[in-house]
Amino acid sequence: MDLTDLNKVSNSNSEFQKAIPVRQLVLKREYIITSFRIANTSYGKKVIAYLDDLENGMHGHIFLPSSTSTYLQDNEKYFHELQDAANKLRLLVIPQGGSKLEFKII
C-alpha cells in the first residue's frame, strides 16, 4: 500500500489542519458558518464551527467558546436547528472582541 499521498497531506501546513483562534477573527466581520460538529478533545467535548469568509476567501474552523459549546450540547434541538441553518448557508457568526461571538440567521 502506497501511503505517499496520505503522508503528504498529514505533514502539510494546510490551513484546514489548525483551528483559527476566535481572537484572530476580524472584529464585526460576518463569517458564514457552513457546518458544526462535536469533537472529543483533551478538554472534553467541544463544538467546532466551520467558517467561510467570502471577503478574502478564507476557509477554516474555530472551537466555539466553552459557554457556547456547552449550551449547544445541552440543547440538542437548538443545535440541530442551527446546523440546519448552517447547511443552508444562512447562519453567520460575527466576532465581538475577545472570545465573544454574535450569531445571526439570514
Buried (B, 14 or more C-beta within 10 A) or exposed (E): EEEEEEEEEEEEEEEEEEBBEBEEBEEEBBBBBBBBEEEEEEEEEBBBBBBBBEEEEBEBBBBBBEEBBBBBBEEEEEBEEBBEBBEEEBBBBBBEEEBEBEBEEE
